[in-house]
Amino acid sequence: MHYFSQKYHTVWFFALGLCVAMVQMLLFYLEIPEASIFPLLLVGLWAAISYPVYFVVVISALVPLSIQIDDVGLGLGLAVPTEPMMILFFTLLVLRLILNFSVDYAFLKHPIVLASILYLFWYFITALTSSMPLVSLKSFIAKCWFAGVFFFFLSNQLVNKKIIKTLLVATIVGATIMVLYTVLRHASEGFVRTHSYTIMRPFFSDHGIYAAFIAMYVPVLFVFVFYGKSFNFNRFWRAVFFGLLGLFVLGIVFSYTRATWLSIVAMIGFGVLVRYKVKFKQLLTFLIIALTVLSWQSERILYELSRNKQDSADRLENHIKSVGNISTDPSNMERINRWKCAVAMAKERPIFGFGPYTYTFQYAPFQRPEDLTIISTHAGTLGNAHSEYFMALSEMGFIGLILLFALFMSSIYVGLKLFRESKVLWVRNLSIGLILGLVTYYSHAFLNNYSEYDKIGVPLWSFLAILTALDLYHSEIKKQPQSIA
């Protein structure tokens, strides 16, 4: 489906070409070599206008291969080439919305869409009330181009099974190049743990983001391997996907990322619950009770964990044991410190929080001397809450945390409904793969927060978009569905 009317393509192409040519001549006259970027900009504009869906597919495929530039000016970081492409496309979306505003009320009433709108609305409100409004508004704009391009646009365009397959396979291809590069480099170093923190550079700045990203696609690959017939994949492609599944698992194991290992365990546990037909209401009740108990017994749990003295180690067995060490492991101790700061910040500003993306600049005064570690910092370096949930709590208050939780749970609800009630086999298979992929990040998000990066933001919002599209356009729900509530 073309985004702009076909009759305007030629006009747009020549008008943009003329403008770019004039600007380029001026820049060359002024001896500014950066002018060479403009032909690429012209091609990008033409592709974004003429083939918008495939332009977004290309962005998704390039995400695992993008390179982060920490400072491009004005104190802003940017992942290239993906974020400039997203900004370009998001600008076109805004222009189109201004020129041709329309409302699809059926779309707006969908659970995931409604939860997304409420979450983004509160994100904007807390940006306005922020302790650092400029910082928070920049964060809100970045959140909008992730959600605008990969959720609101994609969920309206994925009306064709082929496009959904193309989006997922293209991203897996990009990820395969990156994982293969990382594993081969790591193998040349003997898979030593100390190299695992930087071996994936320049594509990923952190081993946690790297492992979290590929973990999201492991369930999708599993579905493609063992239920590939429903997607019209022949034996050759299923064998290829099987090899890629092994490669991705190898990448996760030797990332030495304990949070991702735990997320895989959580995913398997969730899969078992789904297999035994545990209903959504039961899952939600269990999760609320578990979180309540954890909060109520937090001091006792911390005391029991403090008895674990196993530090991070090269041996996988000892490295796994170090997950619960909060007495001598600096990483775990610092994570507890950051969580306590987030809670203290929320107590001071319980409704609106300190504002999106301000935790880094605001948490230092909330540190207690007895919680400081050898890696604690007051300078804002390494400064985040190490939890998507504690980050939301401190930056957007209790309402922000509830809305983030509602967004995540809405996807689980829709995914389970599709898995249990759809009459279309490939929809059922893909829905379970997607919600298991999302569960890996939802569980990982207790220990880290990466959604502001394109590496996680893109698969997170695109998985939500696919689930929404499956429910709206492909599900063929049974006339008398079995209740999942």
Secondary structure, 3 states (H helix, E strand, C coil): CCCCCHHHHHHHHHHHHHHHHHHHHHHHHCCCHHHHHHHHHHHHHHHHHHCHHHHHHHHHHHHHHCEEECCCCCCCCEEECHHHHHHHHHHHHHHHHHHCCCCCHHHHCCHHHHHHHHHHHHHHHHHHCCCCHHHHHHHHHHHHHHHHHHHHHHHHHCCCHHHHHHHHHHHHHHHHHHHHHHHHHHHHCCCCHHHCCCCCCCCCCCHHHHHHHHHHHHHHHHHHHHCHHHHCCCHHHHHHHHHHHHHHHHHHHCCCCHHHHHHHHHHHHHHHHHHCCCCHHHHHHHHHHHHHHHHHCHHHHHHHHCCCCCCCCCCHHHHHHHHHCCCCCHHHHHHHHHHHHHHHHHHHCCCCCCCCCCHHHHCHHHCCHHHCCCCCCCCCCCCCCCCHHHHHHHHHHHHHHHHHHHHHHHHHHHHHHHHHHECCHHHHHHHHHHHHHHHHHHHHCCCCCCCCCHHHHHHHHHHHHHHHHHHHHHCCECCCCCCCC
